[in-house]
């Protein structure tokens, strides 16, 4: 039984609405994961049949995010009311005193792990068919999410800021040899070209989630999809989150035991399931922005104690080759379906 959580428990079970009223004996409580900004605990209570997670924000600068994330999940739950099998994890209580919130556990496999199994070399054709079906369902989930009301909070979308951030990320990636000088120059040209084509266009902004990553989606045993983690909710062009998920699928190509052909097919099927079909110029611009952002993130992998894991260090040469190859391929395509 985690001692820190035992100290938190009186505030949680006595919070607004007294969700845990009655027999509030803790049956189990453990630290599920610990990050610089947040900690997540998994716990069980005597009078409830399911497990719960308590997410607490540890830094004063991020305290307000707890309520934003709780309220976002609550609103999204209502948005998905008429979409059977699609939705978000269910928040049950916001705990103001602790700057955290409680959500009900949804038992499932994260989509990154699920798709890895589908594209593994030697995997059955049936697994791939299941992968395609889930890629289609993920596209439906995204389009329902984008039909919601754009949040009043969060950073507004800014084309110029995205462009300058991508160029800065590219410089970070180049300095760490994640890309070659030749690839970096081609990416700069592609970013500048895409931005010039988008400048002055009439745009429709939709909700966007900076945490739209495959491991933040869970697939239930009956094919249900639930999303979690909405700490970076904001607005963007429709292709912004499309690009985030496309790049998430593309990441599977870093592993040599995965079939690149199968990954490309999943990317193509995901894009094909979207209606309307994404604007090629918008998608290309966002693919470049997201890919350079992640390349810059991995550039610091050997100096960040939270990312300095044996697997990441051992795979670093593969990761470097992956980003150079993928970014170079994006400069040769135009919002393509995954030929990288």
C-alpha positions as CSV (number, residue, x, y, z in Angstrom):
1,X,0.0,0.0,0.0
2,X,1.6,3.3,-1.1
3,X,2.1,5.5,1.9
4,X,1.8,8.8,0.0
5,X,-1.5,7.8,-1.5
6,X,-2.8,6.8,2.0
7,X,-2.1,10.5,3.0
8,X,-4.0,11.7,-0.1
9,X,-7.0,9.4,0.5
10,X,-9.0,11.5,3.1
11,X,-9.1,14.4,0.7
12,X,-10.0,12.2,-2.3
13,X,-12.9,10.3,-0.7
14,X,-14.2,13.4,1.0
15,X,-14.2,15.5,-2.1
16,X,-17.0,17.0,-4.1
17,X,-20.0,14.7,-4.6
18,X,-18.5,12.1,-2.2
19,X,-18.1,9.6,-5.0
20,X,-16.4,7.2,-2.7
21,X,-19.0,7.4,0.1
22,X,-19.9,4.3,2.1
23,X,-17.2,1.7,2.7
24,X,-14.1,3.6,1.7
25,X,-11.5,1.1,2.8
26,X,-8.5,1.0,0.5
27,X,-7.9,-2.5,-0.8
28,X,-4.8,-1.5,-2.8
29,X,-2.9,1.6,-3.9
30,X,0.4,1.7,-5.9
31,X,2.4,4.3,-7.7
32,X,1.6,3.6,-11.3
33,X,4.1,6.0,-12.9
34,X,6.1,9.0,-11.8
35,X,7.1,11.9,-14.1
36,X,8.7,15.3,-13.5
37,X,5.3,17.0,-13.7
38,X,2.8,14.4,-12.6
39,X,2.4,11.2,-10.6
40,X,-0.3,8.6,-11.2
41,X,-1.6,6.1,-8.6
42,X,-3.8,3.1,-9.2
43,X,-6.1,2.1,-6.4
44,X,-9.1,-0.1,-5.4
45,X,-11.8,0.7,-2.9
46,X,-13.9,-1.8,-1.0
47,X,-17.3,-0.6,-2.3
48,X,-16.4,-0.4,-6.0
49,X,-16.0,-3.2,-8.5
50,X,-13.5,-1.4,-10.7
51,X,-10.0,0.1,-10.2
52,X,-9.3,3.9,-10.4
53,X,-6.4,6.2,-11.2
54,X,-5.5,9.4,-9.4
55,X,-3.4,11.8,-11.4
56,X,-1.7,14.6,-9.4
57,X,0.1,17.6,-10.7
58,X,3.3,18.3,-8.7
59,X,4.4,21.7,-9.9
60,X,2.7,24.9,-9.0
61,X,2.9,26.2,-12.6
62,X,0.8,23.2,-13.7
63,X,-1.7,23.0,-10.9
64,X,-4.5,24.5,-13.0
65,X,-4.0,21.8,-15.7
66,X,-5.7,19.2,-13.4
67,X,-9.1,20.9,-13.6
68,X,-8.7,21.6,-17.3
69,X,-8.0,18.0,-18.0
70,X,-10.8,16.8,-15.8
71,X,-13.3,19.2,-17.4
72,X,-12.1,18.3,-20.9
73,X,-12.6,14.6,-20.3
74,X,-16.1,15.3,-18.8
75,X,-17.1,17.3,-21.9
76,X,-15.7,14.8,-24.3
77,X,-17.6,12.0,-22.6
78,X,-20.8,13.8,-23.5
79,X,-19.6,14.4,-27.1
80,X,-19.1,10.7,-27.6
81,X,-22.5,9.7,-26.1
82,X,-23.9,8.8,-29.5
83,X,-20.8,6.9,-30.7
84,X,-20.9,3.4,-29.3
85,X,-17.5,1.9,-28.6
86,X,-15.7,5.3,-28.9
87,X,-14.9,7.8,-26.2
88,X,-12.5,8.8,-23.4
89,X,-11.7,7.5,-20.0
90,X,-14.4,8.4,-17.4
91,X,-13.4,11.1,-14.8
92,X,-15.2,10.7,-11.5
93,X,-13.8,13.5,-9.2
94,X,-11.7,16.6,-9.3
95,X,-9.7,17.0,-6.1
96,X,-8.9,20.7,-5.9
97,X,-7.0,20.4,-2.6
98,X,-4.4,18.1,-4.2
99,X,-4.4,19.5,-7.7
100,X,-5.5,16.2,-9.2
101,X,-8.4,14.1,-10.5
102,X,-9.7,10.6,-10.3
103,X,-10.7,8.5,-13.4
104,X,-12.2,5.1,-13.7
105,X,-9.9,2.4,-15.1
106,X,-10.5,1.2,-18.6
107,X,-8.9,-2.1,-19.2
108,X,-7.3,-2.3,-22.7
109,X,-4.2,-2.4,-24.8
110,X,-2.6,0.8,-25.9
111,X,-2.8,1.3,-29.7
112,X,1.0,1.5,-30.0
113,X,1.3,-2.1,-28.7
114,X,-1.7,-3.2,-30.7
115,X,-0.4,-1.9,-34.0
116,X,3.1,-3.3,-33.3
117,X,1.6,-6.8,-33.1
118,X,-0.2,-6.2,-36.4
119,X,2.8,-5.1,-38.3
120,X,5.3,-7.6,-36.9
121,X,7.1,-9.6,-39.5
122,X,5.4,-13.0,-39.6
123,X,2.2,-11.8,-38.0
124,X,-1.0,-13.4,-39.4
125,X,-3.1,-11.8,-42.1
126,X,-5.9,-11.7,-39.5
127,X,-3.9,-9.5,-37.2
128,X,-3.3,-7.1,-40.1
129,X,-7.0,-7.1,-40.9
130,X,-7.8,-6.2,-37.3
131,X,-5.2,-3.5,-37.5
132,X,-6.9,-1.9,-40.5
133,X,-10.3,-2.0,-38.8
134,X,-8.9,-0.3,-35.7
135,X,-7.1,2.3,-37.9
136,X,-10.5,3.1,-39.5
137,X,-12.1,3.3,-36.0
138,X,-9.3,5.7,-34.9
139,X,-10.1,7.9,-37.8
140,X,-13.8,8.0,-36.8
141,X,-12.8,8.8,-33.2
142,X,-10.7,11.7,-34.4
143,X,-13.4,13.2,-36.5
144,X,-15.9,13.1,-33.7
145,X,-13.4,14.8,-31.4
146,X,-12.8,17.5,-34.0
147,X,-16.6,18.2,-34.2
148,X,-16.5,19.4,-30.6
149,X,-16.4,23.0,-29.5
150,X,-12.8,24.4,-29.7
151,X,-11.6,25.1,-26.2
152,X,-11.6,28.7,-24.9
153,X,-8.3,27.9,-23.0
154,X,-5.1,26.6,-24.6
155,X,-2.8,28.1,-27.1
156,X,-4.4,29.4,-30.3
157,X,-3.2,27.9,-33.6
158,X,-0.5,30.1,-35.2
159,X,1.0,29.1,-38.5
160,X,4.1,31.3,-38.1
161,X,4.8,29.9,-34.7
162,X,4.5,26.3,-35.8
163,X,6.9,27.1,-38.7
164,X,9.5,28.8,-36.6
165,X,9.3,26.0,-33.9
166,X,9.8,23.4,-36.6
167,X,12.9,25.1,-37.9
168,X,14.3,25.4,-34.4
169,X,13.5,21.7,-33.7
170,X,15.2,20.8,-37.0
171,X,18.4,22.7,-35.8
172,X,18.3,20.7,-32.6
173,X,18.0,17.5,-34.5
174,X,20.8,18.4,-36.8
175,X,23.1,19.4,-33.9
176,X,22.6,15.9,-32.4
177,X,23.1,14.2,-35.8
178,X,19.5,12.9,-35.9
179,X,19.5,14.2,-39.5
180,X,22.3,14.9,-42.0
181,X,23.0,18.5,-43.2
182,X,21.6,17.6,-46.7
183,X,18.3,16.3,-45.2
184,X,18.0,19.3,-42.9
185,X,18.3,21.7,-45.9
186,X,15.7,19.8,-47.8
187,X,13.3,19.9,-44.8
188,X,13.8,23.6,-44.4
189,X,12.9,24.2,-48.0
190,X,9.8,21.9,-47.7
191,X,8.7,23.7,-44.5
192,X,9.1,27.1,-46.2
193,X,7.3,26.0,-49.3
194,X,4.4,24.5,-47.4
195,X,4.0,27.5,-45.2
196,X,4.0,29.9,-48.2
197,X,1.2,27.9,-49.8
198,X,-0.9,28.0,-46.6
199,X,-0.4,31.7,-45.9
200,X,-3.5,33.7,-46.4
201,X,-5.8,30.6,-46.8
202,X,-9.2,30.7,-45.2
203,X,-9.0,28.2,-42.3
204,X,-11.4,26.4,-40.1
205,X,-9.9,25.6,-36.6
206,X,-11.0,22.5,-34.7
207,X,-10.0,21.1,-31.3
208,X,-6.5,19.7,-31.2
209,X,-4.7,17.6,-28.6
210,X,-0.9,17.8,-28.3
211,X,-1.0,14.3,-26.6
212,X,-2.7,12.6,-29.6
213,X,-0.2,9.7,-29.4
214,X,-1.0,6.1,-30.0
215,X,-0.1,5.0,-26.5
216,X,-2.7,7.5,-25.2
217,X,-5.5,5.4,-26.8
218,X,-6.7,2.1,-25.3
219,X,-8.3,-0.7,-27.2
220,X,-10.8,-2.7,-25.2
221,X,-11.6,-6.4,-25.6
222,X,-14.7,-5.8,-27.7
223,X,-13.0,-3.2,-30.0
224,X,-13.8,-0.1,-27.9
225,X,-11.4,2.8,-28.2
226,X,-10.9,5.2,-25.3
227,X,-8.5,8.1,-25.2
228,X,-6.7,9.5,-22.1
229,X,-4.3,12.4,-21.4
230,X,-5.6,15.7,-22.5
231,X,-3.0,18.0,-21.0
232,X,-2.4,20.0,-24.2
233,X,-5.8,20.7,-25.5
234,X,-6.0,23.6,-27.9
235,X,-7.0,24.4,-31.5
236,X,-5.5,23.7,-34.9
237,X,-6.2,22.9,-38.5
238,X,-7.9,19.5,-39.0
239,X,-4.7,17.9,-40.2
240,X,-2.7,18.7,-37.1
241,X,-3.9,15.7,-35.1
242,X,-4.1,13.6,-38.3
243,X,-0.3,14.2,-38.7
244,X,0.3,13.4,-35.0
245,X,-1.3,10.0,-35.4
246,X,0.2,9.4,-38.9
247,X,3.7,10.1,-37.4
248,X,2.8,7.8,-34.5
249,X,2.2,4.9,-36.9
250,X,5.3,5.8,-38.9
251,X,7.4,5.4,-35.7
252,X,6.7,1.7,-36.0
253,X,9.2,1.6,-38.9
254,X,12.1,2.2,-36.6
255,X,12.0,-1.4,-35.5
256,X,13.7,-3.9,-37.9
257,X,11.3,-6.7,-36.9
258,X,8.3,-4.7,-38.2
259,X,7.1,-4.8,-41.8
260,X,7.4,-1.3,-43.3
261,X,5.0,-2.3,-46.0
262,X,2.4,-3.1,-43.4
263,X,3.0,0.1,-41.5
264,X,2.5,2.1,-44.8
265,X,-0.7,0.3,-45.4
266,X,-2.0,1.2,-41.9
267,X,-1.1,4.9,-42.6
268,X,-2.9,4.8,-45.9
269,X,-6.0,3.2,-44.5
270,X,-6.1,5.7,-41.6
271,X,-6.0,8.6,-44.1
272,X,-8.5,6.9,-46.4
273,X,-11.0,6.6,-43.6
274,X,-11.1,10.3,-43.0
275,X,-13.8,12.3,-44.6
276,X,-13.2,14.7,-46.3
277,X,-9.7,13.5,-47.4
278,X,-7.1,15.7,-45.7
279,X,-5.8,18.7,-47.6
280,X,-2.4,17.5,-49.0
281,X,-0.6,20.8,-48.3
282,X,-1.9,21.2,-44.8
283,X,-1.1,17.5,-44.0
284,X,2.4,17.8,-45.5
285,X,3.2,20.9,-43.4
286,X,2.0,19.3,-40.2
287,X,3.8,16.0,-40.9
288,X,7.0,17.9,-41.2
289,X,6.3,19.9,-38.0
290,X,5.4,16.9,-35.9
291,X,8.3,14.8,-37.2
292,X,10.9,17.5,-36.5
293,X,9.4,18.0,-33.0
294,X,9.9,14.3,-32.2
295,X,13.3,14.2,-33.7
296,X,14.3,17.0,-31.4
297,X,12.8,15.2,-28.5
298,X,14.8,12.1,-29.2
299,X,18.0,14.2,-29.7
300,X,18.2,14.6,-25.9
301,X,17.6,11.0,-25.1
302,X,21.1,10.3,-23.8
303,X,21.1,13.3,-21.4
304,X,17.6,13.1,-19.9
305,X,17.3,10.7,-17.0
306,X,13.7,9.9,-17.8
307,X,14.5,8.9,-21.3
308,X,18.0,7.5,-20.8
309,X,16.9,3.8,-20.9
310,X,19.0,0.9,-22.1
311,X,16.6,0.2,-24.9
312,X,16.7,3.8,-26.2
313,X,20.5,4.0,-25.9
314,X,20.9,0.6,-27.7
315,X,18.6,1.6,-30.4
316,X,20.0,5.2,-30.9
317,X,21.8,4.4,-34.2
318,X,18.5,3.0,-35.5
319,X,16.6,6.0,-34.3
320,X,19.0,8.4,-36.0
321,X,18.7,6.5,-39.3
322,X,14.9,6.4,-38.9
323,X,14.5,10.2,-38.6
324,X,16.9,11.1,-41.4
325,X,15.2,8.6,-43.7
326,X,11.7,9.6,-42.7
327,X,12.2,13.3,-42.9
328,X,14.0,12.9,-46.3
329,X,11.1,10.8,-47.6
330,X,8.6,13.5,-46.5
331,X,10.5,16.1,-48.6
332,X,9.9,13.8,-51.6
333,X,6.2,13.4,-51.0
334,X,3.3,15.7,-50.5
335,X,1.0,14.6,-47.8
336,X,1.6,11.0,-48.8
337,X,0.3,7.9,-47.2
338,X,3.5,6.6,-45.6
339,X,6.1,5.8,-48.2
340,X,9.1,6.5,-45.9
